[in-house]
Amino acid sequence: DDLRAYDFYLRGRDYLSRRGKKNTEAAIRMFENAIKIDTEFAAAYAGLGEACAYMYEWYDGALTWLGRAIEMNREALDREPNSIEARFGIAMVYYHQGRRAQAKRTFLSVLDTVPQHVLARLRLGMLVERTPGADLKDALTQYRRAAELRPHDDDPWRFLAGLYRKLGDERAAQEAVIKVIEITAQKLEASLEDVVLLSRLAEGYARFGGKEETHATIR
């Protein structure tokens, strides 16, 4: 109900979308500021939980981050039992803990409520892909749907490229890699210092066989 808290929350979401450790740390501060102003702001708790999960997964690896992610998502659910953000956050915790069945069940419950939840589809696909003996076509279905929902996001195309290669479909893999290159190159026009985008562009060039472009982008 407090516009100041909502402003901090939006800033936190913006920092999270930019990726990178410093931006994730800034997002944490923004969500914490929102909670200080409005202690009943469920979405801010869920956002903080998501940021902590990213710190654990990508930048730090300390279990304290995972513990805090659990705590924040529980706080969000206490305030808003139907919070999709918090439910997705809990699914992510299960995912990181290796509790595959619970993670899958929770991701599916998110998608039952919000079929257009792209991150849940990507994570469900990743979960299937990393489960021994699983049908990789199930993962392919999730990645394809994510790409349809968010065609200008490089993530679904990156996952599709890798999975197509596993399935032996080199032509489809190459087409997906070209999409990664097109999308990341376009995004870099607006954000030349985004090292995550640069690294993904370099990966795309490497997979596509552009040796000089790969080395130039890495440098």
N, C-alpha and C positions, 0 to 999 in steps of 0.2 A: 504493500500500500504506500510505501515511501518512494518517491521518485529518485531520491539520491541513491537509495539501495538498488533500485532498478538500473540506474545509470552505471553503477559499479559492476552490476551483473553483466550488462551488455559489453562493457569494456573487457571483462574477464572472458566472455565468449569470443570477442574479437582477437584477443591475445592467443587464445587456444587455437583459433583457426589459422593463425600465422605460423604455428609450430616453432620448434627450436627450444632449447632449454631455458634461455633467458625469457622468452615470451611465455613459456609455461609457468615459470616462477612469478612473472608479472601477473598472470591470470590468477594464480593462487592468492596474491595480495589483493586483487580486485574482489574476488569472491569473499575473502575474509572481511574486507571493508563492508561489503553488502550485508554480511551476517551480523556485524557489529551494530549496524543501524537497525536492521530488522531481523531479530532472532527467530522469526517464524517463516522466513523466506525459504521455502522448500527447494526451489530451483537453484538457489545460490549454494545450498549444501550439496546438491547433486553435481553442480558444476565444479565445486571444490573437490568432490570425490573423483570426478573424471580427470581433473588436472593431476591429482595425486597418483592415479593409476598410470597416467602417461609418464610421470616422473619415474615411477617404478619400472615401467616397460622399456622406455627409450633412453633415459638419462642417468639413472642412479642405481637401480636394482636393490636398494635397501628395503627390507621387509616392513620397515616403519611406514613407508609410503603406502604399501598395500593395506596395512592395518588402519591407516587413517582414511583410506578410500572406503573401507568397510564401514567405519564409524560414521563418515559423512553421509553415505547413502542410507544408512539406518536412520540418521537424524532426518533426512529428507522424507523417508517413508513414514516416520512417526508423524510428520506434519501434513503429508499428502500421500495417503496410502496408494493412490492410483497413479503416482508420478511415473511416467514413462522414462524420464531421465534417470531416476533412481533405480528403476527396474533394470535398465540397460547397464547401469553402473554395477549392480550386483552380479549381473551376467558376466561382466568383464572380470570381476574378482574371481568368480568360479573358473573362468577361462585361464587366468594367470595361476590359479592354484592347481590346475590340471584336473579339475572335476568336470570332465567332459559331458557326462549325462545331464548334470544340473545346469551347466552352461547352455547346452543345446536347448533344453526345455525352457529356460528363461529367455533366450534369444527368440525362440518361436513364440513365446507369449507376448513379447514386444511386437513382433510382426503381426500377430493376430489382431492387435489393437491398432497398430500403425504400419500398414503394409509398405508404406513408402520410406520407412526408416532405413536409410542407406547403410549406416554404420553397422546396424544389426545384421543386415544381409551380408556385408563383407566379412564380419567376424564369424558368422555362421558358416560361410564358405571356407574360411581359414580353418575353422574347427573340424569340418568334414575332411578337408584336404590333409590335415595332420593326424587324422585318426586311422591307424593301421587297418587295412581291409575295407575301408569305406568306399562307397561308389563315388568316384570323382565327378561323375556327371551331376550329382546333387550340388557339389560346390560350383560347378560350371553354371548351373541354373541360377544360383544366388549372385554370382559375379555378373552374369549377363543382365539380370534384372537391375542390379545396382548401376551398371553402365547406362541402362535405359533411363533410369530415374535421374541420374546425374552425369550426363554425357560429357560435360566439360570438366570433370574431375579426373585427375590422372590415376588415382588409386584403383578404381575398378579395372581399368585397362592394364595396369601393371600386373594385377593378380591374374587377369585373363591371359596375358602373354605367358606367364610362368606355367599356368595350368595347361594351356594349349600345347606347350612344349612337352610337358609330361605325357600328354595324351598322344603325342606324335604328330600333331597337326601344325607343321611348321609354317604353312601359309597363313593360317589364322593367327599364329603367334606373331608373325612378322607384321601383319596388319594391326594388331593390338599395340605393338611396339611403336609403329608409326604414329598411332593416335597419342601415345605417351609423349613422343617427341613434339608433336604439333601442340598439344595442350600445355606442356611445360614451357616450351619456347614462347608461346603467347603470354602466359602468366608472367614470365620473366621480364617482359616489356614494361610491366607495371611494378615489378619488384626485383630489381637487378641484384640485390644483395641477399636474396633468399637462398641460403646454402642447401636447404632441403630440395628445392626445385632444381638447383644446379646439379646436385648429385643424381637426381632422378633423370635429368636430361642426359647426363654422362652415361648412366646405366642404359638408357634407351639407345644412344649412339653405339655403345659397346655391343649390345645385342644385335643391332642392325648392321654392324660391320663398318661403321664410320670411324676408322682409327684416328685420323687427324682431329676430327671433331671431338672425339672422346677425350684425347689428351688435352686439347685446348680447354675444354669445359672443366676437366679435373684441375688444371692449373688455375 
